[in-house]
Amino acid sequence: MPDATFPGHWSVDAEGSAPPFEQLRARVLEQVASGELPAGFRLPPVRSLAEQLGLATNTVARAYKELEADGIVETHGRNGTLVSAQGDAVHRAAQNAAAEYAAKTRSLGITSDEALAFAEAALR
């Protein structure tokens, strides 16, 4: 599974009209919808992300809890908070298969570029 570093720059506008937890929740939703955060992506631990963004841990925890209530993420105890598969059953199955493929190729020591080339060849 991908590690807990978000693509792009993450920040929260303390002066913004939306509360910080809502800004964080909205950013995760954006990146899940765009595919930047794929199914199986491991979000940073609450404390780590709170420190990175200069927020209280309860603020990040609230955002994660709301995302979990909406089915966007799943909490797996010590295994962390992972992005859930989205869409209809077919798309969820494909996202889960892709996450399994990524984990398997990573465990074999295959680079992302090589794994993508293998997947593209298999889809042709």
N, C-alpha and C positions, 0 to 999 in steps of 0.2 A: 504494500500500500504506500502511496506517496507520503512523504513526511510533512510535518507541520510548519511549513513556511508558505505563506500565502503568495500567490502570483501578484505582481504589481506592488505598488506602495499602499499601505494601509494607514489610515489616520482617522481620528474622530475630531470633529469641530466642536470644541467646548462652547463656543458662542452660537452654534447652530440652533435652528428652531426645533429640530427633532432631538429627543434625549439620546445620549450616547449609546445606550443599549439598542435603540431603534436604528441608529446609524449603522451599527455593527451588524444587526440582523439583516438590514436592507442590503448591505454590501455582500454578505454571504449569499443571499437570495439572488442578487445580480450575477455573481460569479458561478453559482450553480446553474442558473438559466442559460448563461453563455457557454457553459462547458469548461470554463477555466478551473472549476472545482468539480472534478468528475466523481462518480459514484465510487465509494471506497476511500476517498481522500480523507486523511486524518487531520482534523483541525488541531491547532496548538492547545495544550492544556490551558485551563482557565487562568491559572496564576501567571503562566508564561505570557499569554496574550495580554492580560491586564497590565503586566509590567511593561511590555513592549509598547502598548498604546497609552500608558499613563492613566489607566482607569482603575477603579476599585474592582476587586475580584467579583463582588456581587453583581456588578454591572455586566461583566462578561458572562457570568453564570446565568443571569436572567436572559440575555440574548440567546445563549445556547438552549436554555429550557424552552423558550418560545419557538425556536427553530425545531426542536424535538417534538413539541406539541403539534406543529404543522407538518410533521413527517419529512422534513428536509434533512435532518440529521438523526443519527442513532447513537446513544451512549452505551458503551460496552465496558463500563467499569475501568479497570486498569489498562485496557486496550484502547481507551480514548473515545473521542467523539468522531464519528465518521459520517461523511456525506452519504445519504441514502440514495438508492436508485430512484429515478424519477420517471414519470410518464406512465404509459399503459404497460400491461404485463410483458409484451414483446420487447419494448424498450428497456424495461427494468432487467429482464433476463439478459439482454445484450450488454447492458452496463455491468452487470455482475460478472458475465463471462470475460469482459474486457479487464475488469479489476483482477480476476483470477489469473488471466494471461499475464498481466503486468507483474503480479507477485511471483509467478512461476519463472518468467524470464529473468527477473531481478535475482531470484535465488540461484539461477544458473550462471549468473555473472554476465549476462548478455546486456549490451548497452541499449539505451532507448532507441537510438537510430537503427540498430540491427533488428530489434524487436518490431519496430514499425515496418521495416522492410519485409520481414517475414509475414506480418499480418497483411500488408498490402498484396504480397504475392499470393497468399492463400485466398484472398477475396477475389482475385481475378479469375 
